Amino acid sequence: MEIKPNEISSLIKEQIKEFKNTAEFSSDLGTVVTVGDGIAVIYGLRKCILGELLEFPNDVFGMAMNLEEDSVSAVLLGEGNTIKEGDTVRRTGKVVEVPVGDGLLGRVVDALGRPIDGLGAIKFEKTMPIERKAPSIMQRESVNQPLETGIKCIDAVIPIGKGQRELIIGDRQTGKTAIAIDTIINQKGKNVICVYCAIGQKNSSVASIVDKLKNYGAMDYTVVVNASASEIAPLLYIAPYSGTTMAEYWMYEGKDVLIIFDDLSKHAVSYRALSLLLKRSPGREAYPGDIFYLHSRLLERSAKLNKKNGGGSITALPIVETLAGDISAYIPTNIISITDGQIFLTTDLFNAGQRPAIDTGLSVSRVGSAAQFKVMKKVSSSIKMDLANYHELKSFAQFGSDIDESTRKIINHGHILEEVLKQEQYAPYSVDREVIEIFAAKYGYLDVLKDVGVKPFLNDLYSYISKFNKNIINEINKTHILSDELEAEMKKVIESYIEEKKVLN
């Protein structure tokens, strides 16, 4: 049988056509080789990019984490029980994105921005990728505005500025989350949007926090991103990035945003679990080598933008849990070196009744004092030194009962300062009240009081000034400056109040 040349050429053309189809399949489609523990290894997907969203059967999605020569390893962003070997995987051509916009305010969402509060669908303006480049140095400006927490000890001693990254660190059950929640509550009426990222927390704890925020009217300007302890590790891993992307939308709109990461210890553990399942090399404490980069690229996205770029800001308060107060462990030291200061809480102070249990000796703010209100800076300038002297002499005085009068005065003054800095939870103070109370303590008006008398005295003093000397409060809130005239007037008012109180008693 004779074979005609045109038949051979058509056969070759058909083979070439089929070859092209195969190449297209290997670049945009792949086949599941193995699946287990939330990790799928896929053959094909030659054009896949790192962090790309991949579509599996039955509406399950995954994220490409390892790009190898012959395969792609992806983490599943949902229950993978329905995925089996041989299933076809499709590229989506985009990275993981979350919805952003004002429609998220007042809502509780998961790590992918899906509503989990039972209030229906979220109306969002657009979506943005969870991994974004941090603002450049030329887009930023120095931190120059205070973020008021309403907590006397922080605003006076360890101030936080808008655009700063201040770490809250301490053992479990020392009040770390309480500080974060009080700070959110205090932003009411201050044009600050809040994002609370719960990473690895119990659902019951998150529900309790949401209820508190609702009770104080704080959910109106807050988004809660919840990746609870019952969720799979990939969702815990992407949760803080999703929250930061939501915050960035408002920052580039020129607004101020406060974001809480509660907590990054559990975030690091979830990433360690993923890395070990992906067969990446373990390093110190079995964490992968890029664990520092994981948190640095997250926290570097918090910034104060200059006027040319809208002037918005993201202030980050990451929370890290320590074991037995060991701040020299791997994850705490990593995040301390990334952030602009830390608020250190101790179990000893907490058990001794000092709430919030902030160790003013180990706590520091490397930026906030530059953004502190001038009035607060003036009245609180000596507090840290007074407390340091008090703690030093207090430990020294324990070894001998016979101490001189000047040492006794320093110890008594420091003790009264500690009483002044005590504060109940869910009761943030206004700036004028903080200034008046710290002013009274600084100039020794409280040194004659006993422990139990400090709080009633301060409450009555503020009520007295609010009633009879409203101009002092108005002046503090309007100018945020303590002029010589205002200082003299405050001293006169406090002295007249003390005299009046003596007469009444």
Secondary structure, DSSP 4 states (H G I P E B T S, - for coil): -PPPHHHHHHHHHHHHHHHHHHHHHHHHEEEEEEEETTEEEEEE-TT--TTEEEEETTTEEEEEEEE-SSEEEEEESS--TT--TT-EEEEEEEE-EEEESGGGTT-EE-TTS-B-SSS-----SEEEESS-PPPPGGGB----SB---S-HHHHHHS--BTT-B-EEEESTTSSHHHHHHHHHHTTTTTTEEEEEEEES--HHHHHHHHHHHHHTT-GGGEEEEEE-TTS-HHHHHHHHHHHHHHHHHHHHTT-EEEEEEETHHHHHHHHHHHHHHTTPPB-GGG-BTTHHHHHHHHHTT--BB-GGGT--EEEEEEEEE-STT-TTSHHHHHHHHHSSEEEEE-HHHHHTT-SS-B-TTT-EESSGGGTS-HHHHHHTTTHHHHHHHHHHHHHHHTT-S---HHHHHHHHHHHHHHHHH---TT-PPPHHHHHHHHHHHHTTTTTTS-HHHHHHHHHHHHHHHHHH-HHHHHHHHHH----HHHHHHHHHHHHHHHHHHHHH-
